[in-house]
């Protein structure tokens, strides 16, 4: 058992003559972590909260890459530090992960197990290969996790689930999910979950969550190049994030009624796949021209957003949140360290930022204005699934498309372009693959509703 030791002092002068926030000195029994640095005057300076989180995540990553098999964290590690270490320690390969373990401080053991367990589920789900994680399998795993979380707090009966499979999608008007998914042998489905801890069927629904569950995205006939396609098993990250956020909120004591809708499909090329130039007619009266089959996420989300808009016993819930790995434009704007927020509702954005401030997860607001709704015009339909002006703001026009399927879209609706879901390059803090970012923020947001 290797012990982690914390020293609240600057790095000793003998450590290569530098004073970074993180330095490890290693022997056969322990790692010593110097939590401190010297400022320009040579005085001791305590790291900021964000620096400490970064430090402990780097520590976990370093420990993962070492040859030691077991680690013991010091008792002074708080929950946040322990979670940071654990997420740095995480490995996407199960055969690598099982060989190593660490012991956490007794004081945070229960809370750590709850949060870290959901975090690992989220990352494992996004990292799973599309060969095994088909649309129906995604639905199955999402429901199973929610049932497990509800059972952990004695609320098994509070969960009601309905999964509409391929044959019934058109009957129920879920035309976007049907159209995008019909070209694959792994057929699409739409998941509806109602978490109602009161047991009262007339209980108001305070929030409806919507997630994009594209388990693999070739781009369809607007085919992606191989490099862009190689990580597209993660295109269901929005569905995974929303599912796990609700699951963690339930396990953390959520006492309000919340519904969840997941549009699950594969976007493949076949003789039965949808085509550029097709027009989809949605049951709310909106028609959408398909000008790019690789802009499929908004087409499937439309079904779930229509459902969400009447999820409160036929009326609109107070809050509608959707999450999707929707655009490359969001990644160009903010990189992959931030999730992007787009909304007409300043107060709702402020509430999400408030939750993010407490969890230290990174979100950035991108613009969404009325004029963006006029930048997706089509001569053949109400709207196009791509921008219709030169150099349009891709993340903003994608959100504008979604607004056509949200009742009273200017109030109580927020779209998350989940640009920080997946890290295609491993780094000093996190391994390659799913990041788990956003989970703690959204779960806290739900609990605090």
C-alpha positions as CSV (number, residue, x, y, z in Angstrom):
1,X,0.0,0.0,0.0
2,X,1.5,3.3,-1.1
3,X,0.6,6.3,1.0
4,X,-0.1,9.8,-0.3
5,X,1.4,12.5,2.0
6,X,0.4,16.1,1.8
7,X,2.8,18.9,2.9
8,X,1.4,22.4,3.0
9,X,4.7,24.1,2.0
10,X,6.5,25.2,-1.1
11,X,8.5,22.6,-3.0
12,X,12.0,22.3,-1.5
13,X,14.8,24.1,-3.2
14,X,16.4,20.8,-4.1
15,X,13.5,19.9,-6.4
16,X,15.2,21.0,-9.6
17,X,15.3,24.5,-8.4
18,X,11.6,25.1,-9.3
19,X,8.5,25.7,-7.3
20,X,5.5,24.4,-9.2
21,X,2.1,23.7,-7.5
22,X,2.6,20.0,-7.9
23,X,5.8,18.0,-7.3
24,X,6.0,14.3,-6.4
25,X,9.0,12.9,-4.5
26,X,8.8,9.1,-4.6
27,X,10.3,6.3,-2.6
28,X,9.1,2.8,-2.0
29,X,6.5,3.8,0.6
30,X,5.0,7.1,-0.4
31,X,4.4,10.0,-2.7
32,X,4.8,13.4,-1.0
33,X,2.8,16.2,-2.5
34,X,3.9,19.8,-1.8
35,X,0.7,21.9,-1.8
36,X,2.2,25.3,-2.2
37,X,4.4,27.6,-4.2
38,X,6.6,30.7,-3.8
39,X,5.4,34.0,-5.2
40,X,7.7,36.6,-6.8
41,X,8.8,37.8,-3.4
42,X,9.8,34.3,-2.3
43,X,7.0,34.0,0.2
44,X,4.7,31.0,0.6
45,X,1.5,31.2,-1.4
46,X,-1.5,28.9,-1.0
47,X,-2.9,27.5,-4.3
48,X,-6.4,28.6,-5.3
49,X,-9.3,26.1,-5.2
50,X,-9.0,25.5,-9.0
51,X,-5.2,25.0,-8.7
52,X,-5.8,22.4,-5.9
53,X,-8.4,20.5,-7.9
54,X,-6.0,20.6,-10.9
55,X,-3.2,19.4,-8.6
56,X,-5.0,16.4,-7.1
57,X,-6.4,15.4,-10.5
58,X,-2.8,15.4,-11.9
59,X,-1.8,13.4,-8.9
60,X,-4.4,10.7,-9.7
61,X,-3.3,10.6,-13.3
62,X,0.4,10.3,-12.2
63,X,-0.5,7.5,-9.8
64,X,-2.4,5.7,-12.6
65,X,0.7,5.8,-14.8
66,X,3.0,4.5,-12.0
67,X,3.8,0.8,-11.3
68,X,2.2,0.8,-7.9
69,X,-0.9,-1.3,-7.4
70,X,-2.7,0.3,-4.4
71,X,-2.8,3.8,-2.9
72,X,-4.1,5.2,0.4
73,X,-5.3,8.8,0.4
74,X,-4.7,11.0,3.5
75,X,-7.5,11.7,5.9
76,X,-7.2,15.5,5.2
77,X,-8.5,14.9,1.7
78,X,-11.9,16.5,1.4
79,X,-14.6,15.1,-0.9
80,X,-13.7,17.5,-3.8
81,X,-10.0,16.5,-3.5
82,X,-10.8,12.8,-3.4
83,X,-13.1,13.1,-6.4
84,X,-10.4,15.0,-8.3
85,X,-7.9,12.3,-7.5
86,X,-10.3,9.5,-8.5
87,X,-11.2,11.1,-11.8
88,X,-7.5,11.5,-12.7
89,X,-6.9,7.9,-11.6
90,X,-9.7,6.7,-13.9
91,X,-8.7,4.6,-16.9
92,X,-11.0,3.8,-19.9
93,X,-9.6,0.3,-20.3
94,X,-11.1,-2.1,-17.8
95,X,-8.1,-4.4,-18.0
96,X,-5.9,-1.6,-16.9
97,X,-8.3,-0.3,-14.2
98,X,-8.9,-3.5,-12.4
99,X,-5.3,-4.0,-11.4
100,X,-5.2,-0.9,-9.2
101,X,-7.2,0.6,-6.4
102,X,-7.1,3.3,-3.7
103,X,-8.4,3.7,-0.2
104,X,-10.4,6.9,0.5
105,X,-10.7,8.9,3.7
106,X,-13.4,7.5,6.0
107,X,-15.1,10.9,6.4
108,X,-16.0,11.2,2.7
109,X,-16.4,7.5,1.9
110,X,-20.2,7.5,1.5
111,X,-20.5,10.7,-0.5
112,X,-17.5,9.7,-2.6
113,X,-19.0,6.3,-3.5
114,X,-22.2,7.9,-4.6
115,X,-20.7,10.7,-6.8
116,X,-17.7,8.8,-8.1
117,X,-19.9,5.7,-8.9
118,X,-22.2,7.9,-11.1
119,X,-19.2,9.6,-12.7
120,X,-17.6,6.3,-13.6
121,X,-20.9,5.1,-15.1
122,X,-21.1,8.2,-17.2
123,X,-17.6,7.9,-18.5
124,X,-17.8,4.1,-19.1
125,X,-21.1,4.6,-21.0
126,X,-19.6,7.2,-23.3
127,X,-16.4,5.2,-23.8
128,X,-18.3,2.0,-24.8
129,X,-17.9,1.1,-28.4
130,X,-20.8,1.4,-30.7
131,X,-20.6,-2.2,-31.7
132,X,-22.1,-3.1,-28.3
133,X,-23.8,0.1,-27.4
134,X,-26.7,0.1,-29.9
135,X,-29.6,2.5,-29.5
136,X,-31.7,0.0,-27.7
137,X,-28.8,-1.1,-25.5
138,X,-28.2,2.6,-24.6
139,X,-31.9,2.8,-23.6
140,X,-31.6,-0.3,-21.5
141,X,-28.5,0.8,-19.6
142,X,-29.9,4.3,-19.0
143,X,-33.1,2.9,-17.5
144,X,-31.2,0.3,-15.4
145,X,-29.0,3.1,-13.9
146,X,-32.0,5.2,-13.0
147,X,-33.7,2.2,-11.4
148,X,-30.6,1.5,-9.4
149,X,-30.3,5.1,-8.2
150,X,-34.0,5.2,-7.3
151,X,-33.7,1.9,-5.4
152,X,-30.7,3.3,-3.4
153,X,-33.0,5.8,-1.8
154,X,-36.1,3.6,-1.5
155,X,-37.9,5.2,-4.5
156,X,-38.2,2.2,-6.9
157,X,-41.9,2.9,-7.3
158,X,-41.3,6.5,-8.2
159,X,-39.9,5.7,-11.6
160,X,-42.1,5.1,-14.7
161,X,-40.5,4.1,-18.0
162,X,-41.7,3.8,-21.5
163,X,-39.5,2.9,-24.5
164,X,-41.0,3.4,-28.0
165,X,-39.2,1.1,-30.4
166,X,-38.8,1.4,-34.2
167,X,-42.1,0.0,-35.3
168,X,-44.1,2.5,-33.1
169,X,-42.0,5.6,-33.7
170,X,-44.1,6.8,-36.6
171,X,-47.3,5.9,-34.9
172,X,-46.4,8.3,-32.1
173,X,-45.2,11.0,-34.4
174,X,-41.5,10.7,-33.5
175,X,-40.5,11.3,-37.1
176,X,-37.0,12.8,-36.5
177,X,-35.8,9.8,-34.6
178,X,-37.4,7.4,-37.1
179,X,-35.9,9.2,-40.1
180,X,-32.4,9.4,-38.8
181,X,-32.3,5.9,-37.4
182,X,-34.1,3.9,-40.1
183,X,-31.0,3.3,-42.2
184,X,-29.3,1.2,-39.5
185,X,-29.8,-2.4,-38.7
186,X,-29.6,-1.3,-35.1
187,X,-33.0,0.4,-34.9
188,X,-33.8,3.6,-33.1
189,X,-36.0,4.2,-30.1
190,X,-37.2,6.9,-27.8
191,X,-37.1,6.7,-24.0
192,X,-39.5,8.4,-21.7
193,X,-38.8,8.4,-17.9
194,X,-41.0,10.0,-15.2
195,X,-39.5,10.3,-11.8
196,X,-42.3,11.2,-9.4
197,X,-41.3,10.7,-5.7
198,X,-44.6,12.1,-4.5
199,X,-46.6,9.3,-6.1
200,X,-49.3,11.9,-7.0
201,X,-50.2,11.7,-10.7
202,X,-51.2,15.4,-10.7
203,X,-47.8,16.5,-9.2
204,X,-46.3,19.3,-11.3
205,X,-43.3,18.4,-13.4
206,X,-40.7,21.0,-12.5
207,X,-38.1,20.0,-15.2
208,X,-37.9,18.0,-18.4
209,X,-34.5,16.8,-19.5
210,X,-33.7,15.9,-23.1
211,X,-30.6,14.1,-24.4
212,X,-29.3,13.3,-27.8
213,X,-28.5,9.6,-28.0
214,X,-26.7,9.0,-31.4
215,X,-24.7,5.9,-30.6
216,X,-22.7,6.2,-33.8
217,X,-22.6,9.0,-36.3
218,X,-21.1,8.3,-39.8
219,X,-22.5,11.6,-41.0
220,X,-24.9,9.7,-43.2
221,X,-24.6,10.6,-46.9
222,X,-22.9,13.8,-45.8
223,X,-20.1,11.4,-44.8
224,X,-17.5,12.3,-42.2
225,X,-13.8,11.7,-42.9
226,X,-12.3,8.8,-40.9
227,X,-10.5,11.1,-38.4
228,X,-13.8,12.8,-37.5
229,X,-15.7,9.6,-37.4
230,X,-13.2,7.7,-35.1
231,X,-14.7,9.1,-31.9
232,X,-18.3,9.1,-32.9
233,X,-19.2,6.5,-30.4
234,X,-19.3,9.5,-28.0
235,X,-22.1,11.2,-30.0
236,X,-24.6,9.9,-27.4
237,X,-22.8,12.0,-24.7
238,X,-25.8,14.3,-24.2
239,X,-28.1,11.4,-23.5
240,X,-25.5,9.9,-21.1
241,X,-25.0,13.2,-19.3
242,X,-28.7,13.9,-18.8
243,X,-29.4,10.3,-17.7
244,X,-26.6,10.2,-15.2
245,X,-27.3,13.8,-13.9
246,X,-30.9,12.7,-13.1
247,X,-29.6,9.5,-11.5
248,X,-27.1,11.3,-9.3
249,X,-29.8,13.9,-8.3
250,X,-32.1,11.0,-7.4
251,X,-29.4,9.3,-5.3
252,X,-28.7,12.7,-3.7
253,X,-32.3,13.2,-2.5
254,X,-34.1,14.9,-5.4
255,X,-37.7,15.4,-4.1
256,X,-39.3,17.0,-7.2
257,X,-40.9,15.5,-10.2
258,X,-38.6,15.4,-13.3
259,X,-39.1,13.8,-16.7
260,X,-36.3,12.6,-19.0
261,X,-36.5,12.0,-22.8
262,X,-33.8,10.3,-24.9
263,X,-33.8,10.2,-28.7
264,X,-31.6,7.2,-29.5
265,X,-30.4,6.2,-33.1
266,X,-27.5,5.4,-35.3
267,X,-26.8,7.6,-38.3
268,X,-25.6,5.2,-41.0
269,X,-25.4,5.0,-44.8
270,X,-27.6,2.4,-46.5
271,X,-30.2,2.1,-49.2
272,X,-32.8,2.9,-46.6
273,X,-31.0,5.9,-45.0
274,X,-32.4,9.4,-45.2
275,X,-31.1,11.7,-48.0
276,X,-30.0,15.3,-48.5
277,X,-33.0,17.1,-49.7
278,X,-35.6,15.1,-47.7
279,X,-38.2,17.1,-45.8
280,X,-39.4,16.0,-42.3
281,X,-42.9,17.0,-41.1
282,X,-43.1,17.2,-37.4
283,X,-46.4,16.9,-35.5
284,X,-46.2,20.5,-34.1
285,X,-46.5,21.8,-37.7
286,X,-42.9,22.6,-38.3
287,X,-41.2,21.1,-41.5
288,X,-37.5,20.7,-41.7
289,X,-35.4,20.4,-44.8
290,X,-32.4,18.1,-44.6
291,X,-29.6,20.0,-46.2
292,X,-26.9,18.0,-44.4
293,X,-27.4,14.5,-43.0
294,X,-24.5,15.1,-40.6
295,X,-26.6,17.6,-38.8
296,X,-28.8,14.8,-37.5
297,X,-28.7,15.5,-33.8
298,X,-31.2,18.4,-34.0
299,X,-33.6,16.3,-36.0
300,X,-33.9,13.6,-33.3
301,X,-33.9,16.1,-30.5
302,X,-36.9,17.8,-32.0
303,X,-39.1,14.8,-31.1
304,X,-38.1,14.8,-27.5
305,X,-38.4,18.6,-27.2
306,X,-42.0,18.4,-28.5
307,X,-42.7,15.8,-25.8
308,X,-40.9,17.9,-23.1
309,X,-43.1,20.9,-24.0
310,X,-46.2,19.2,-22.8
311,X,-44.6,17.0,-20.1
312,X,-46.3,18.8,-17.2
313,X,-49.6,17.0,-17.4
314,X,-50.2,18.5,-20.9
315,X,-48.6,21.8,-20.1
316,X,-45.0,23.1,-20.3
317,X,-42.7,22.4,-17.3
318,X,-41.1,25.3,-15.6
319,X,-37.7,24.2,-17.0
320,X,-36.6,22.4,-20.1
321,X,-32.9,21.4,-20.4
322,X,-31.4,19.6,-23.4
323,X,-27.9,18.4,-23.9
324,X,-26.2,17.2,-27.1
325,X,-22.8,16.9,-28.7
326,X,-24.4,19.0,-31.4
327,X,-21.8,21.1,-33.2
328,X,-18.2,21.3,-34.0
329,X,-18.7,25.1,-34.0
330,X,-19.0,25.0,-30.2
331,X,-15.7,23.2,-29.8
332,X,-14.1,25.8,-32.1
333,X,-15.5,28.5,-29.9
334,X,-14.6,27.2,-26.4
335,X,-12.4,24.1,-27.0
336,X,-13.1,20.9,-25.1
337,X,-12.6,22.2,-21.5
338,X,-16.0,24.0,-21.4
339,X,-19.6,23.0,-22.1
340,X,-21.5,25.7,-24.0
341,X,-24.8,27.1,-22.8
342,X,-27.3,28.8,-25.1
343,X,-30.6,30.3,-23.9
344,X,-32.9,33.3,-24.2
345,X,-33.4,33.1,-20.4
346,X,-30.8,35.0,-18.5
347,X,-32.1,33.9,-15.1
348,X,-31.9,30.2,-16.0
349,X,-28.4,30.6,-17.3
350,X,-27.4,32.3,-14.0
351,X,-28.8,29.3,-12.0
352,X,-26.7,26.9,-14.0
353,X,-23.6,29.1,-13.6
354,X,-24.3,29.2,-9.8
355,X,-24.4,25.4,-9.6
356,X,-21.2,25.2,-11.7
357,X,-19.5,27.7,-9.4
358,X,-20.0,25.3,-6.5
359,X,-18.8,22.2,-8.4
360,X,-15.9,24.1,-10.2
361,X,-17.0,22.7,-13.6
362,X,-16.6,24.9,-16.6
363,X,-19.4,26.3,-18.7
364,X,-19.4,29.2,-21.2
365,X,-22.4,31.1,-22.6
366,X,-22.6,31.4,-26.4
367,X,-25.0,33.9,-28.1
368,X,-28.5,33.0,-29.0
369,X,-30.8,35.7,-30.4
370,X,-34.0,36.0,-32.3
371,X,-32.2,36.8,-35.5
372,X,-30.5,33.4,-35.4
373,X,-34.0,31.9,-36.0
374,X,-34.1,33.6,-39.4
375,X,-30.7,32.2,-40.4
376,X,-31.9,28.7,-41.0
377,X,-34.5,29.4,-43.8
378,X,-35.3,26.9,-46.6
379,X,-37.4,27.3,-49.8
380,X,-38.8,23.9,-49.2
381,X,-39.7,23.9,-45.5
382,X,-40.2,26.0,-42.4
383,X,-36.5,25.7,-41.5
384,X,-33.3,24.0,-42.7
385,X,-31.1,21.8,-40.5
386,X,-28.1,24.0,-41.5
387,X,-27.4,27.7,-41.5
388,X,-28.7,29.5,-44.6
389,X,-26.4,32.6,-44.4
390,X,-22.7,32.9,-45.2
391,X,-20.5,32.3,-42.1
392,X,-23.4,31.6,-39.8
393,X,-22.7,31.0,-36.1
394,X,-23.1,27.2,-36.2
395,X,-23.7,26.6,-32.5
396,X,-26.2,29.4,-32.4
397,X,-28.2,28.4,-35.5
398,X,-28.3,24.8,-34.2
399,X,-29.9,26.0,-31.0
400,X,-32.2,28.3,-33.0
401,X,-33.4,25.2,-34.9
402,X,-34.2,23.5,-31.6
403,X,-36.2,26.5,-30.4
404,X,-38.8,25.8,-33.1
405,X,-39.8,22.7,-31.1
406,X,-39.9,24.3,-27.6
407,X,-43.2,25.9,-26.5
408,X,-42.5,29.4,-25.2
409,X,-38.8,29.0,-26.0
410,X,-37.8,32.4,-24.6
411,X,-38.4,31.4,-21.0
412,X,-37.2,28.4,-19.0
413,X,-35.4,26.6,-21.8
414,X,-31.6,26.0,-22.0
415,X,-29.6,24.1,-24.5
416,X,-26.2,22.6,-23.6
417,X,-23.9,22.0,-26.5
418,X,-21.8,19.4,-24.7
419,X,-18.4,20.4,-26.1
420,X,-16.5,19.0,-23.1
421,X,-18.0,15.5,-23.1
422,X,-15.0,13.8,-24.7
423,X,-11.3,14.3,-24.8
424,X,-9.7,12.7,-27.8
425,X,-6.1,13.4,-26.5
426,X,-5.1,12.2,-23.1
427,X,-3.4,14.8,-20.9
428,X,-1.8,15.4,-17.5
429,X,-5.3,15.5,-15.8
430,X,-7.5,13.1,-17.6
431,X,-7.2,9.9,-19.7
432,X,-8.3,9.7,-23.3
433,X,-12.0,9.5,-23.7
434,X,-15.0,10.6,-21.7
435,X,-14.5,13.4,-19.2
436,X,-17.6,13.2,-16.9
437,X,-17.7,17.0,-16.9
438,X,-21.0,18.7,-16.2
439,X,-22.5,15.8,-14.2
440,X,-22.1,17.3,-10.7
441,X,-23.3,20.7,-11.9
442,X,-26.5,19.4,-13.5
443,X,-27.3,17.1,-10.6
444,X,-26.9,20.0,-8.1
445,X,-29.0,22.2,-10.3
446,X,-31.8,19.6,-10.2
447,X,-31.6,19.0,-6.5
448,X,-31.8,22.8,-5.9
449,X,-34.9,23.4,-8.1
